[in-house]
């Protein structure tokens, strides 16, 4: 892969497992701050604690809305987003209602997107749309991406994080091909080494989200820095 592509991708640390504890959060914050990742995404109930632990660190604090399936009512998603923003989140990634999309009800899907995206932007926060793409057909994935772009999303995300690397790379290419250059593409999956992160960048990801270990964070960021220096 080229140095310019490798330099372009940024890492996000994800802590959204259902059984993640406050002890796990402390570890996640340490990894995120030591390796200066782009963002730390946590479960909604952890946002307030994460904000306190991050302090003045230059790490975006993200959370998820409608996680993991996106089937909640819009009023529930809106409340969840508003509380997260109130407690200090500066990035909201919310899950597309795949059932409504498969049923052809694009109005529900678009209204969900628009409400949460507008709320985030009003709070000067970024908004991403999680297209839980593995169970969707390619056509539905592309349709979701078009709606996300129309609603003003800052990025589209391949999944809530449970997808395999192989599936994530394939879906990353589809997402990148489905939106314009203004919108970022986040590859979210079970990445385990720096080579897989590099493959995601090659596939078109501007960000890679994973449950980072210190070793993976160190190797991936070192690879980016070294290749960036070579490009300069």
QUIDA-V393014 format. One line per field, one symbol per residue. ss: DSSP state (A for helix, B for strand, O for the rest). psi: psi as a letter, one per 40 degrees, with the letter a starting at -180 (. if undefined). burial: + if it has 16 or more other ideal C-beta (glycine too) atoms within 10 Angstrom, else -. A space follows every 50 residues. Layout:
ss->???
psi->???
burial->???
This chain:
ss->OOAAAAAAOBBBBBBOOOOOOAAAAAAAAAAAAAOOOOBBBBOAAAAAAA AAAAOOOOOBBBBBBOOOOOOOOAAAAAAAAAAAAAOOOOBBBBBOOAAA AAOOOAAAAAAAAAAAAAAAAAOOOBBBBBOOAAAOOAAAAAAAAAAAAA AOOOBBBOOOOOOOAAAAAAAAAAAAAAOOOOOBBBBBOOOOOAAAAAAA AAAOOOBBBBOOOAAAAAAAAAAAAAAAAAAO
psi->iiddddddiiihhhgeidehidddddddddddddefidihhiideedddd ddddbeighhhiiihfheeeeiidddddddddddddeehehhhihigddd ddeegdddddddddddddddddefiihihhggddeiiddddddddddddd efidiihdieeeiiddddddddddddeeiiedhihhhhagheiddddddd ddeehdihhighidddddddddddddddddd.
burial->--+-+++-++++++++---+---++-+++-+++-+-++++++++-++-++ --++----+++++++++--+-+-+--++-++++++-++++++++++++-+ +-------+++++++++-++--+-++++++++++-+---++++++-+++- +-+++++++++-+-+-++++++++++-++---+++++++++--+-+++++ ++++++++++++---++--++-++--+-----
